[in-house]
Every structure is written in C-alpha cells, then in structure tokens.
Amino acid sequence: MEEFICSVEFLRGPGDFLARVSSEAGGVREYRGPIAGDVIDQVVNDLQEEFESAPAT
C-alpha cells in the first residue's frame, strides 16, 4: 500500500533557487539560496532527519 510522504518543488527565480517541501510531519517549508546544489543538500538533509525520527508504520 502506498502512502503520501512528502511533496517537493524546485523553482528557479531571477536571483536564487527555491525549494518548497510539504509533509505531514514537517508541514510546509521553503529553502532559498543562490546555488542549486546547496538548496538541494538542505532539503535532503532535513528530509533525512525527518524520516529517520518518524515512527515506523
């Protein structure tokens, strides 16, 4: 059975990159930065921490 874990959007603005993450545990949050790789790293690190601390179903 599949279950919603999170939604991630990556957007490019005029001067920076934006990631918008939505999850049941963490709600909606945004990450911004001038370098795409740095924004992606922030998202990955935060999601990894969130999923590792989530109770198993």
DSSP file (Angstrom, degrees, kcal/mol; ACC not computed):
  #  RESIDUE AA STRUCTURE BP1 BP2  ACC     N-H-->O    O-->H-N    N-H-->O    O-->H-N    TCO  KAPPA ALPHA  PHI   PSI    X-CA   Y-CA   Z-CA
    1    1 A M              0   0    0      0, 0.0     2,-0.3     0, 0.0     0, 0.0   0.000 360.0 360.0 360.0 133.1    0.0    0.0    0.0
    2    2 A E        -     0   0    0      0, 0.0     2,-0.4     0, 0.0     0, 0.0  -0.620 360.0-169.8 -89.9 148.6    1.3    3.4   -0.9
    3    3 A E        -     0   0    0     -2,-0.3     2,-0.2     0, 0.0     0, 0.0  -0.999  29.2-107.2-139.8 137.7    1.3    6.3    1.5
    4    4 A F        +     0   0    0     -2,-0.4    20,-0.1     1,-0.2     3,-0.1  -0.457  40.6 165.5 -64.0 127.6    1.9   10.1    0.9
    5    5 A I        -     0   0    0      1,-0.4    19,-0.6    -2,-0.2     2,-0.3   0.767  56.6 -33.7-108.6 -53.7    5.3   11.0    2.5
    6    6 A C  E     -A   23   0A   0     17,-0.2     2,-0.4    18,-0.1    -1,-0.4  -0.991  41.4-132.4-163.7 165.9    6.1   14.4    1.0
    7    7 A S  E     -A   22   0A   0     15,-2.5    15,-2.5    -2,-0.3     2,-0.4  -0.992  22.3-169.6-125.7 134.8    5.9   16.8   -1.9
    8    8 A V  E     -A   21   0A   0     -2,-0.4     2,-0.4    13,-0.2    13,-0.2  -0.992   4.5-174.3-130.5 130.8    9.0   18.7   -3.1
    9    9 A E  E     -A   20   0A   0     11,-2.3    11,-2.5    -2,-0.4     2,-0.5  -0.980   7.3-161.1-121.5 135.5    9.0   21.5   -5.7
   10   10 A F  E     +A   19   0A   0     -2,-0.4     2,-0.3     9,-0.2     9,-0.2  -0.977  16.4 177.9-115.8 127.1   12.2   23.1   -7.0
   11   11 A L  E     -A   18   0A   0      7,-3.5     7,-3.0    -2,-0.5     2,-0.5  -0.926  22.1-141.9-128.3 150.4   11.9   26.5   -8.7
   12   12 A R  E     -A   17   0A   0     -2,-0.3     5,-0.2     5,-0.2    -2,-0.0  -0.963  21.8-173.6-114.9 122.9   14.4   28.9  -10.2
   13   13 A G        -     0   0    0      3,-3.0     5,-0.0    -2,-0.5     0, 0.0  -0.318  45.0 -83.4-100.4-173.0   13.8   32.6   -9.6
   14   14 A P  S    S+     0   0    0      0, 0.0     3,-0.1     0, 0.0    -2,-0.0   0.813 122.9   8.6 -65.3 -30.0   15.6   35.7  -11.0
   15   15 A G  S    S+     0   0    0      1,-0.1     2,-0.3    18,-0.0    -3,-0.0   0.431 128.0  19.4-131.6  -0.4   18.5   35.5   -8.5
   16   16 A D        -     0   0    0     19,-0.0    -3,-3.0    16,-0.0     2,-0.3  -0.936  69.7-101.8-157.7 178.5   18.1   32.3   -6.5
   17   17 A F  E     -AB  12  33A   0     16,-3.3    16,-1.7    -2,-0.3     2,-0.4  -0.853  28.7-158.9-111.3 148.0   16.7   28.8   -6.2
   18   18 A L  E     -AB  11  32A   0     -7,-3.0    -7,-3.5    -2,-0.3     2,-0.4  -0.990   7.2-168.9-130.9 134.6   13.7   27.9   -4.2
   19   19 A A  E     -AB  10  31A   0     12,-2.5    12,-2.4    -2,-0.4     2,-0.5  -0.992   6.0-164.0-120.0 131.6   12.6   24.5   -2.8
   20   20 A R  E     -AB   9  30A   0    -11,-2.5   -11,-2.3    -2,-0.4     2,-0.4  -0.972   9.7-172.2-117.0 120.7    9.1   24.1   -1.3
   21   21 A V  E     -AB   8  29A   0      8,-2.8     8,-2.6    -2,-0.5     2,-0.4  -0.929   5.9-174.2-117.6 135.2    8.6   21.0    0.8
   22   22 A S  E     +AB   7  28A   0    -15,-2.5   -15,-2.5    -2,-0.4     2,-0.3  -0.995  15.5 152.5-130.3 127.2    5.3   19.8    2.2
   23   23 A S  E  >  -AB   6  27A   0      4,-1.7     4,-2.1    -2,-0.4   -17,-0.2  -0.979  50.0-118.9-147.2 158.3    5.0   16.8    4.6
   24   24 A E  T  4 S+     0   0    0    -19,-0.6    -1,-0.1    -2,-0.3   -18,-0.1   0.907 114.4  42.7 -64.0 -41.0    2.6   15.7    7.3
   25   25 A A  T  4 S+     0   0    0    -20,-0.3    -1,-0.2     1,-0.2   -20,-0.0   0.887 127.7  27.3 -74.5 -39.3    5.3   15.7    9.9
   26   26 A G  T  4 S-     0   0    0      1,-0.3    -2,-0.2     3,-0.0    -1,-0.2   0.518  92.3-148.0-104.5  -5.7    7.0   18.9    9.0
   27   27 A G  E  <  -B   23   0A   0     -4,-2.1    -4,-1.7     2,-0.0     2,-0.5  -0.378  52.0 -29.0  71.3-154.1    4.3   21.0    7.3
   28   28 A V  E     +B   22   0A   0     -6,-0.2     2,-0.3    -4,-0.1    -6,-0.2  -0.852  69.9 163.3-101.7 132.3    5.2   23.4    4.5
   29   29 A R  E     -B   21   0A   0     -8,-2.6    -8,-2.8    -2,-0.5     2,-0.3  -0.980  22.5-143.6-145.3 158.1    8.6   24.9    4.5
   30   30 A E  E     -B   20   0A   0     -2,-0.3     2,-0.4   -10,-0.2   -10,-0.2  -0.924   4.4-162.2-126.0 148.7   10.8   26.7    2.0
   31   31 A Y  E     -B   19   0A   0    -12,-2.4   -12,-2.5    -2,-0.3     2,-0.3  -0.993  12.7-174.9-128.2 134.7   14.6   26.8    1.3
   32   32 A R  E     +B   18   0A   0     -2,-0.4   -14,-0.2   -14,-0.2     3,-0.0  -0.951  14.2 140.7-130.8 150.2   16.3   29.5   -0.7
   33   33 A G  E     -B   17   0A   0    -16,-1.7   -16,-3.3    -2,-0.3     6,-0.1  -0.932  53.3-114.0-177.5 161.0   19.8   30.0   -1.9
   34   34 A P  S    S+     0   0    0      0, 0.0     2,-0.5     0, 0.0   -16,-0.1   0.655 100.6  62.3 -78.0 -15.6   21.9   31.2   -4.8
   35   35 A I  S >> S-     0   0    0      1,-0.1     4,-1.7   -18,-0.1     3,-0.5  -0.952  70.8-150.2-118.7 122.1   23.3   27.8   -5.6
   36   36 A A  H 3> S+     0   0    0     -2,-0.5     4,-2.6     1,-0.2     5,-0.2   0.890  96.9  55.1 -56.4 -44.2   21.0   24.9   -6.6
   37   37 A G  H 3> S+     0   0    0      1,-0.2     4,-2.3     2,-0.2    -1,-0.2   0.854 106.3  51.3 -60.4 -36.4   23.2   22.2   -5.1
   38   38 A D  H <> S+     0   0    0     -3,-0.5     4,-2.0     2,-0.2    -1,-0.2   0.897 110.6  48.1 -68.1 -40.1   23.2   23.9   -1.7
   39   39 A V  H  X S+     0   0    0     -4,-1.7     4,-2.2     2,-0.2    -2,-0.2   0.918 112.1  49.4 -65.8 -43.2   19.4   24.2   -1.7
   40   40 A I  H  X S+     0   0    0     -4,-2.6     4,-2.7     1,-0.2    -2,-0.2   0.914 109.3  52.3 -61.9 -43.0   19.1   20.5   -2.7
   41   41 A D  H  X S+     0   0    0     -4,-2.3     4,-2.6     1,-0.2    -1,-0.2   0.897 108.3  51.2 -60.1 -41.2   21.5   19.5    0.1
   42   42 A Q  H  X S+     0   0    0     -4,-2.0     4,-2.4     2,-0.2     5,-0.2   0.929 112.0  46.8 -60.6 -45.9   19.4   21.4    2.7
   43   43 A V  H  X S+     0   0    0     -4,-2.2     4,-2.6     1,-0.2     5,-0.3   0.941 113.3  47.9 -62.6 -48.2   16.2   19.6    1.5
   44   44 A V  H  X S+     0   0    0     -4,-2.7     4,-2.5     1,-0.2    -2,-0.2   0.924 113.0  48.1 -60.4 -46.1   17.9   16.2    1.5
   45   45 A N  H  X S+     0   0    0     -4,-2.6     4,-2.2    -5,-0.2    -1,-0.2   0.923 113.9  46.1 -62.2 -45.5   19.4   16.7    5.0
   46   46 A D  H  X S+     0   0    0     -4,-2.4     4,-2.4    -5,-0.2    -1,-0.2   0.908 114.2  47.4 -66.4 -41.3   16.2   17.9    6.5
   47   47 A L  H  X S+     0   0    0     -4,-2.6     4,-2.8    -5,-0.2     5,-0.3   0.894 110.0  53.3 -66.9 -38.3   14.0   15.2    5.0
   48   48 A Q  H  X S+     0   0    0     -4,-2.5     4,-2.2    -5,-0.3    -2,-0.2   0.933 111.2  45.8 -61.3 -45.4   16.5   12.5    6.0
   49   49 A E  H  X S+     0   0    0     -4,-2.2     4,-1.6     1,-0.2    -2,-0.2   0.912 113.2  50.9 -62.5 -42.5   16.4   13.7    9.6
   50   50 A E  H  X S+     0   0    0     -4,-2.4     4,-0.7     1,-0.2    -2,-0.2   0.927 113.6  43.1 -61.9 -45.8   12.6   13.9    9.5
   51   51 A F  H  < S+     0   0    0     -4,-2.8     3,-0.3     1,-0.2    -1,-0.2   0.838 111.4  54.0 -73.3 -32.4   12.2   10.4    8.1
   52   52 A E  H  < S+     0   0    0     -4,-2.2    -1,-0.2    -5,-0.3    -2,-0.2   0.823 112.8  43.6 -69.9 -29.7   14.7    8.8   10.5
   53   53 A S  H  < S+     0   0    0     -4,-1.6    -1,-0.2    -5,-0.2    -2,-0.2   0.551  92.5 103.5 -91.6  -7.6   12.9   10.3   13.5
   54   54 A A  S  < S-     0   0    0     -4,-0.7     2,-0.1    -3,-0.3    -3,-0.0  -0.493  81.0-107.3 -74.9 142.7    9.4    9.3   12.3
   55   55 A P        -     0   0    0      0, 0.0     2,-0.1     0, 0.0    -1,-0.1  -0.420  37.0-109.0 -67.5 144.1    7.8    6.3   13.9
   56   56 A A              0   0    0      1,-0.1     0, 0.0    -2,-0.1     0, 0.0  -0.454 360.0 360.0 -72.5 144.8    7.6    3.2   11.7
   57   57 A T              0   0    0     -2,-0.1    -1,-0.1     0, 0.0     0, 0.0   0.433 360.0 360.0-103.1 360.0    4.2    2.2   10.5
